[in-house]
Amino acid sequence: MITTDVTGKRRTITLDRPERKNALTREGLDELHEAVADATESVLYLHGAGDAFCAGADLDTVGSLDEETAAGFAEQGQDVARALEQYDGTVVAGIDGPARGGGVELALACDLRIATPAATFAESGVTLGLFGAWGGTARLPRIVGEGAALDIALSGRVLDATEARDCGLCSRIVEEPRTVAESLAENDPTAMRRIKERIRDTDPDAEQERREREAFAELIAAFDGQS
């Protein structure tokens, strides 16, 4: 269900269940979590096989849940999303075709969401009487703002790539998202890691500025003057 491939400093993780639009079962979530935990490369590239990114949680799995097991399934998805978000490197989601529900939530946990013109996004759980519970209700408003998040989540409507880019749900639109991951793998991994830490720092400005100075000094210590 999950396959991996390593090229230099880039690891590609493929959601490989195209016959079900790469929908994730419990086993698929476990495999994805393991693939992220095993990675040491400076760039992770997450994408889907076939004509979809990820349809989210497998509906057969969802249909088998009861009140007790539902919380555990949600926690399992949250753990995977947290592993992507906290990865000690740069994580790129390459979105070609539909991203739905949990697929959007996994993409939200990545550092960059790079779409093709064919990409579409929807938090479609509300149409089934559900909602995204893999961290989406926390990450979506942080990324697109509360107003846009409520519109997306309450309506369940489909956003095309252009609207997703305009509201910040995706970072940019390109023909081949993999090329973005390839170019990032050429950058200095320590610098990228420090940038990610600094941008996500939520402490008061003065404390952030102090850490920024320290991180910059650390990078200068290793700087050889070559561009």
C-alpha positions as CSV (number, residue, x, y, z in Angstrom):
1,M,0.0,0.0,0.0
2,I,3.0,2.3,0.6
3,T,6.2,2.2,-1.5
4,T,9.4,4.1,-1.1
5,D,12.3,5.1,-3.2
6,V,15.5,7.0,-2.4
7,T,17.5,9.2,-4.8
8,G,20.3,11.0,-3.2
9,K,19.0,13.3,-0.4
10,R,15.3,12.8,-1.5
11,R,13.0,10.0,-0.4
12,T,9.8,9.5,-2.4
13,I,6.9,7.9,-0.5
14,T,4.1,6.7,-2.7
15,L,0.5,6.1,-1.6
16,D,0.2,3.0,-3.8
17,R,-3.4,1.9,-3.9
18,P,-4.7,3.5,-7.1
19,E,-7.7,1.2,-7.5
20,R,-9.1,2.9,-4.4
21,K,-7.8,6.4,-5.1
22,N,-5.1,5.7,-2.5
23,A,-7.5,5.6,0.4
24,L,-5.9,4.6,3.6
25,T,-6.8,1.7,5.9
26,R,-5.4,1.1,9.3
27,E,-2.6,-1.0,7.7
28,G,-1.9,1.7,5.2
29,L,-1.6,4.3,8.0
30,D,0.8,2.0,9.8
31,E,2.9,1.6,6.7
32,L,3.0,5.3,6.0
33,H,4.0,6.1,9.6
34,E,6.8,3.5,9.4
35,A,8.0,4.9,6.1
36,V,8.3,8.4,7.6
37,A,9.9,7.1,10.8
38,D,12.5,5.2,8.7
39,A,13.4,8.2,6.6
40,T,16.6,10.2,7.1
41,E,16.8,12.2,3.9
42,S,16.7,16.0,3.8
43,V,13.6,16.0,1.6
44,L,10.5,13.7,1.7
45,Y,8.2,13.7,-1.4
46,L,4.7,12.3,-0.7
47,H,2.5,11.6,-3.6
48,G,-0.2,9.2,-4.8
49,A,-0.1,6.5,-7.5
50,G,-2.5,6.7,-10.5
51,D,-4.8,9.6,-11.0
52,A,-5.4,10.7,-7.4
53,F,-3.4,12.0,-4.5
54,C,-5.4,10.4,-1.7
55,A,-9.1,9.9,-1.1
56,G,-8.6,10.0,2.7
57,A,-9.7,7.2,5.0
58,D,-11.0,4.0,3.4
59,L,-14.8,4.1,3.7
60,D,-15.0,0.4,4.4
61,T,-12.7,0.9,7.3
62,V,-14.7,3.9,8.5
63,G,-17.9,1.9,8.2
64,S,-16.6,-0.8,10.5
65,L,-15.9,1.6,13.3
66,D,-17.9,2.1,16.5
67,E,-17.6,4.8,19.1
68,E,-14.7,3.2,20.8
69,T,-12.6,2.2,17.8
70,A,-13.3,5.5,16.0
71,A,-11.2,7.5,18.5
72,G,-8.3,5.1,18.0
73,F,-8.5,5.4,14.2
74,A,-8.5,9.2,14.5
75,E,-5.5,9.1,16.8
76,Q,-3.7,6.8,14.3
77,G,-4.2,9.3,11.5
78,Q,-3.2,12.2,13.8
79,D,0.0,10.3,14.6
80,V,0.9,10.0,11.0
81,A,0.1,13.6,10.2
82,R,2.2,14.7,13.2
83,A,5.1,12.6,12.0
84,L,5.0,14.4,8.7
85,E,4.7,17.8,10.3
86,Q,7.6,17.1,12.7
87,Y,9.9,15.4,10.3
88,D,13.5,16.6,10.6
89,G,13.7,17.8,7.0
90,T,11.4,19.3,4.3
91,V,8.3,17.4,3.4
92,V,6.6,18.1,0.0
93,A,3.2,16.8,-1.0
94,G,2.8,16.4,-4.7
95,I,-0.9,16.6,-5.5
96,D,-2.1,15.5,-8.9
97,G,-5.8,14.7,-9.1
98,P,-8.2,14.6,-6.1
99,A,-7.2,15.1,-2.5
100,R,-10.2,14.4,-0.2
101,G,-10.8,14.4,3.5
102,G,-7.8,12.7,5.1
103,G,-5.8,13.2,2.0
104,V,-6.2,17.0,2.5
105,E,-5.2,16.5,6.1
106,L,-2.0,14.7,5.3
107,A,-1.1,17.4,2.8
108,L,-1.8,20.0,5.4
109,A,0.8,18.4,7.6
110,C,3.5,18.7,4.9
111,D,5.7,21.8,4.6
112,L,4.8,22.5,1.0
113,R,1.7,21.4,-1.0
114,I,2.6,21.5,-4.7
115,A,-0.3,21.0,-7.1
116,T,-0.7,20.2,-10.7
117,P,-3.4,21.9,-12.8
118,A,-5.5,18.7,-12.4
119,A,-5.4,18.8,-8.5
120,T,-8.6,19.3,-6.6
121,F,-9.2,19.6,-2.9
122,A,-12.3,19.0,-0.6
123,E,-12.9,18.4,3.1
124,S,-15.8,16.2,2.1
125,G,-16.5,14.5,5.4
126,V,-19.4,16.8,6.2
127,T,-21.3,15.4,3.2
128,L,-21.3,12.0,5.0
129,G,-22.1,13.4,8.5
130,L,-18.5,13.4,9.5
131,F,-15.4,15.7,9.5
132,G,-11.7,15.3,9.1
133,A,-10.2,14.1,12.4
134,W,-6.5,13.7,11.4
135,G,-5.6,17.1,12.7
136,G,-7.4,19.0,10.0
137,T,-9.6,21.2,12.2
138,A,-6.4,22.5,13.8
139,R,-4.1,22.9,10.7
140,L,-6.7,24.1,8.2
141,P,-7.4,27.4,9.9
142,R,-3.8,28.0,10.7
143,I,-2.9,27.7,7.0
144,V,-5.9,29.3,5.2
145,G,-7.5,31.4,8.0
146,E,-10.6,30.8,10.0
147,G,-13.1,32.2,7.4
148,A,-11.7,30.1,4.5
149,A,-11.4,27.0,6.8
150,L,-15.1,27.3,7.8
151,D,-16.1,27.7,4.2
152,I,-14.1,24.7,3.1
153,A,-15.1,22.4,6.0
154,L,-18.7,23.3,6.3
155,S,-19.5,23.2,2.6
156,G,-17.5,20.1,1.6
157,R,-17.2,21.8,-1.8
158,V,-14.4,21.0,-4.3
159,L,-11.7,23.6,-4.8
160,D,-9.7,23.5,-8.0
161,A,-5.9,24.1,-8.0
162,T,-6.2,27.8,-8.6
163,E,-8.6,28.5,-5.8
164,A,-6.6,26.3,-3.5
165,R,-3.4,28.3,-4.3
166,D,-5.2,31.6,-3.9
167,C,-6.4,30.7,-0.3
168,G,-3.0,29.2,0.6
169,L,-4.2,25.6,0.7
170,C,-1.5,24.7,-1.9
171,S,1.8,26.5,-2.3
172,R,2.0,26.7,-6.1
173,I,0.9,25.0,-9.3
174,V,3.4,23.2,-11.6
175,E,3.2,20.5,-14.2
176,E,5.4,18.1,-12.3
177,P,5.6,18.6,-8.5
178,R,8.5,16.1,-8.2
179,T,10.8,18.7,-9.7
180,V,10.2,21.0,-6.7
181,A,11.3,18.2,-4.3
182,E,14.3,17.6,-6.5
183,S,15.3,21.3,-6.4
184,L,14.9,21.5,-2.6
185,A,17.2,18.5,-2.2
186,E,20.0,20.6,-3.7
187,N,19.7,23.1,-0.8
188,D,21.6,22.9,2.4
189,P,19.6,20.7,4.8
190,T,20.7,22.4,8.0
191,A,19.6,25.8,6.6
192,M,16.2,24.4,5.5
193,R,15.7,22.9,9.0
194,R,16.5,26.1,10.8
195,I,14.3,28.1,8.5
196,K,11.4,25.7,9.2
197,E,12.0,26.0,12.9
198,R,12.1,29.8,12.9
199,I,9.0,30.3,10.7
200,R,7.0,28.0,12.9
201,D,8.2,29.5,16.2
202,T,5.2,30.9,18.1
203,D,7.0,32.4,21.1
204,P,7.1,36.2,21.6
205,D,9.0,38.2,19.0
206,A,12.0,39.0,21.2
207,E,12.6,35.3,21.9
208,Q,12.1,34.4,18.2
209,E,14.7,37.1,17.3
210,R,17.2,35.7,19.8
211,R,16.8,32.2,18.3
212,E,17.1,33.6,14.8
213,R,20.4,35.3,15.7
214,E,21.7,32.0,17.2
215,A,20.6,29.9,14.2
216,F,22.2,32.4,11.8
217,A,25.4,32.3,13.7
218,E,25.4,28.5,13.6
219,L,25.0,28.5,9.9
220,I,27.8,31.1,9.4
221,A,30.1,28.9,11.4
222,A,29.7,26.3,8.7
223,F,29.6,28.7,5.8
224,D,32.4,28.3,3.2
225,G,31.6,31.4,1.1
226,Q,30.7,29.3,-1.9
227,S,27.4,29.9,-3.7
